Amino acid sequence: MAKAKSAPKKKTSSKTAKKADDQLDLLGGGTPRSAPKKAAPAKAKKAAAKPAPAPKEEKPAKAPKKSKAAKPAKGERRSTAETMAGKQREISVSEFFTKNRHLLGFDNPTKALLTTIKEAVDNSLDACEEAGILPDLHVEIRSTGENRYRVKVRDNGPGIVKAQIPKIFGKLLYGSKFHRLKQSRGQQGIGISAAGMYGHLTTGKPITAISRTAKGKPAHAFDIRINTRSNEPEILRDEEVEFDLDHGTQVEIELEGIYKRGKRSVDEYLQATHLQARQAQRR
């Protein structure tokens, strides 16, 4: 007998097989298989905006090189007598002492305050002694700021005539004692005017002087400063004022200084001067 040929089997694709399996799972109470997740597309990165390049600064043009002065040849003089003569000039006394204050005793603030009081007191004692007047001095030191003082010295001496006041307090090397062969406290005519110059250099304030020569005559007040180039007084104020003494002189100087007590101080100097004056009166 002839064998019956079996029908050819149909090939099923994998997709249909999966669908069939899913249907069977649903019928059997199972859960369908989840389809594979697709990967999320990557976000495009924004390119960072690059800053525009700064414009280049233009370099300044180089200055032309200075031509070097020709060196003198060997044996040739650098200066002649004529060129050196053109550099010579006269130096004022005030200008010299302005640059060399230590020669007058104003090399530091402590010593400057003592020197100022000493010069004013010595002038007053010399004037009273020469006129034969028993000296009566008033010394006042008043603080006007940090390391700044206003010194006032008043005496009952013979006074100073009006025409001489600016020169005595506003000119160096001006006085009446230099040519005398007699011992005195001050001779060079530098002290009180140098103190006024120091006060003006350190504080900018002029020296103030008031003087009267006799009862019934007017008292003259001056504000004076020294012109350091010409060594001449510059008068800033000239007027008649009230003065409580019949005759005498008062000088005021504001300066930069330091007030200290102890040895070589203002107090020690005034005490020693007072004792010497009392002994001189007893003689």
C-alpha positions in Angstrom: 0.0 0.0 0.0 1.2 3.4 -0.7 2.1 5.6 2.2 0.2 8.9 2.5 2.6 11.9 2.4 2.4 14.2 5.4 1.6 17.8 4.7 4.6 20.1 4.9 5.0 22.1 8.1 4.7 25.8 8.0 7.5 27.8 9.4 6.3 30.3 12.0 8.2 33.4 12.6 9.5 34.3 16.0 7.1 37.3 16.2 4.1 35.1 15.7 5.4 32.7 18.3 5.8 35.4 20.8 2.2 36.6 20.2 1.0 33.0 20.6 2.8 32.7 23.9 1.4 35.9 25.1 -2.1 34.8 24.3 -1.6 31.5 26.1 -0.3 33.4 29.1 -3.3 35.6 29.1 -5.6 32.5 29.0 -3.6 30.8 31.7 -3.7 34.0 34.0 -0.1 35.0 33.4 1.2 38.4 32.7 2.4 39.4 29.2 6.1 39.8 28.7 7.1 43.4 28.7 8.7 44.6 25.6 12.3 45.8 25.9 12.7 49.5 26.7 14.2 51.7 24.2 17.2 53.8 25.4 16.4 57.5 25.8 18.2 59.6 23.2 21.1 61.5 24.7 20.6 65.3 25.0 22.7 67.4 22.8 25.2 69.3 24.8 25.2 73.0 24.2 28.6 74.3 23.2 29.8 77.0 25.6 30.1 80.3 23.8 33.7 81.3 23.8 34.4 85.0 24.7 35.6 87.2 21.9 39.3 87.9 22.2 40.0 91.3 23.7 41.6 93.8 21.3 45.3 94.0 21.8 46.6 97.2 23.4 48.8 99.2 21.2 52.2 99.6 22.8 53.4 103.2 23.2 56.1 104.2 20.9 59.5 103.9 22.5 61.1 107.2 23.3 64.2 107.9 21.4 67.3 107.0 23.4 69.1 110.0 24.9 72.4 110.5 23.5 75.0 110.0 26.1 77.2 113.0 26.8 80.6 112.6 25.5 83.1 111.8 28.2 85.9 114.2 28.4 89.1 112.9 27.0 92.0 112.0 29.2 93.7 115.1 30.5 90.7 117.3 29.6 89.1 119.4 32.4 85.5 118.7 33.3 84.9 122.3 34.5 86.7 125.5 34.0 87.2 128.4 36.3 84.5 130.4 34.4 81.9 127.7 34.7 82.7 127.2 38.4 82.5 131.0 39.0 79.0 131.0 37.6 77.8 128.6 40.3 79.0 130.7 43.2 76.4 132.7 45.2 76.0 134.3 48.5 74.5 132.3 51.4 72.2 134.2 53.8 72.9 133.8 57.5 69.2 132.9 58.0 69.3 130.4 55.2 72.4 128.8 56.7 70.9 128.4 60.2 67.7 127.1 58.7 69.6 124.1 57.4 71.8 123.8 60.5 69.4 124.4 63.4 71.4 122.1 65.6 74.1 124.8 65.8 71.6 127.0 67.6 70.3 124.4 70.0 67.2 123.4 68.1 68.2 119.9 67.1 65.3 118.2 69.0 61.9 119.2 70.3 62.8 118.9 74.0 65.9 121.0 73.6 64.1 123.5 71.4 61.6 124.4 74.0 64.3 124.9 76.7 66.4 127.0 74.3 63.5 129.2 73.4 62.6 130.0 77.1 66.3 130.4 78.0 66.9 133.0 75.2 63.8 135.0 76.1 64.6 135.0 79.8 68.2 135.9 79.2 67.2 138.9 77.1 64.8 140.1 79.8 67.4 139.8 82.6 70.1 141.5 80.5 67.8 144.4 79.8 66.7 144.9 83.4 70.3 144.6 84.6 71.6 147.2 82.1 68.8 149.6 83.0 69.2 149.1 86.8 65.7 147.7 87.2 64.9 145.0 89.7 63.7 142.2 87.3 60.1 140.9 87.5 59.5 138.2 85.0 56.4 136.3 84.0 57.0 133.0 82.1 54.0 131.0 80.7 54.0 127.8 78.7 50.6 126.8 77.3 49.9 123.7 75.2 48.1 124.4 71.9 48.2 120.8 70.5 50.1 117.6 70.4 53.8 118.6 71.0 53.0 122.2 70.3 53.4 125.0 72.9 53.0 128.7 73.1 55.7 130.4 75.2 55.1 133.8 76.6 57.8 135.8 78.5 57.1 139.3 79.9 59.5 141.6 81.8 59.4 145.0 83.4 62.6 146.2 81.6 63.1 149.5 79.9 61.3 148.4 76.8 62.2 148.7 73.1 61.6 151.7 70.8 59.2 151.0 67.9 61.7 151.2 65.1 63.9 148.5 66.7 61.3 145.9 67.5 61.1 144.2 64.1 64.9 144.1 63.8 65.6 142.6 67.2 63.0 139.8 66.8 63.2 139.4 63.0 66.8 139.6 62.0 69.7 137.3 62.9 73.0 138.8 64.1 71.4 142.1 65.2 72.0 143.4 68.7 73.9 145.8 70.9 76.2 143.5 72.9 78.6 142.0 70.3 81.1 144.9 70.3 81.1 145.5 74.0 83.9 144.1 76.2 81.5 143.2 78.9 80.2 139.8 80.1 76.5 139.3 79.4 74.1 136.4 78.9 73.7 136.9 75.2 76.1 138.6 72.8 75.7 137.4 69.2 72.2 138.7 68.6 71.0 135.3 67.4 69.0 133.7 70.2 65.5 135.2 70.3 65.3 135.8 66.6 66.5 132.2 66.0 63.8 131.0 68.4 61.2 132.9 66.4 62.5 131.5 63.1 62.3 127.9 64.6 58.7 128.5 65.7 57.8 129.7 62.2 59.4 126.8 60.5 57.7 124.2 62.7 54.2 125.8 63.2 53.9 128.5 60.6 53.1 131.1 63.3 55.0 134.4 63.5 56.6 135.8 66.6 54.5 138.3 68.5 56.2 141.2 70.4 54.7 144.0 72.5 56.8 146.8 74.1 56.4 150.1 75.9 59.2 152.4 76.9 57.5 154.7 79.5 54.2 155.4 81.2 51.9 157.5 79.1 53.5 156.3 75.8 51.7 153.8 73.6 52.5 150.1 73.5 53.3 148.8 70.1 52.5 145.2 69.0 54.1 143.4 66.1 53.7 140.1 64.3 57.0 139.3 62.7 58.7 136.5 60.7 62.2 136.3 59.2 62.8 136.2 55.5 65.4 133.4 55.4 66.8 134.5 52.1 67.4 138.2 52.8 67.7 137.9 56.6 65.2 140.8 56.9 62.0 141.0 59.1 58.6 140.7 57.5 56.0 142.7 59.4 52.6 141.1 59.4 51.0 143.3 62.1 51.8 146.7 63.5 49.4 148.4 65.9 49.0 150.1 69.2 47.5 147.9 72.0 46.8 148.1 75.7 49.6 147.0 78.0 49.3 146.5 81.7 52.9 147.6 82.5 54.3 151.1 82.5 57.4 149.9 80.7 58.6 146.5 79.6 58.5 143.9 76.8 56.4 140.8 76.1 57.3 138.1 73.5 55.2 135.1 72.4 56.4 132.2 70.3 54.5 129.1 69.2 56.7 126.2 68.4 57.0 122.4 68.2 58.5 121.0 71.4 58.2 118.4 74.2 57.8 119.5 77.8 59.6 117.2 80.3 60.4 117.5 84.0 63.6 116.5 85.7 67.2 117.2 84.9 68.0 119.7 82.1 64.4 120.6 81.9 62.6 124.0 81.8 61.6 123.8 85.5 65.2 123.1 86.5 66.5 126.1 84.5 63.9 128.5 85.8 64.6 127.4 89.4 68.3 127.8 89.0 67.9 131.2 87.4 65.6 132.4 90.1 68.1 131.4 92.8 70.9 133.2 91.0 68.8 136.4 90.6 68.0 136.4 94.4 71.6 136.1 95.3 72.5 138.9 92.9 69.9 141.1 94.6 71.3 140.5 98.1 74.7 141.6 96.9 
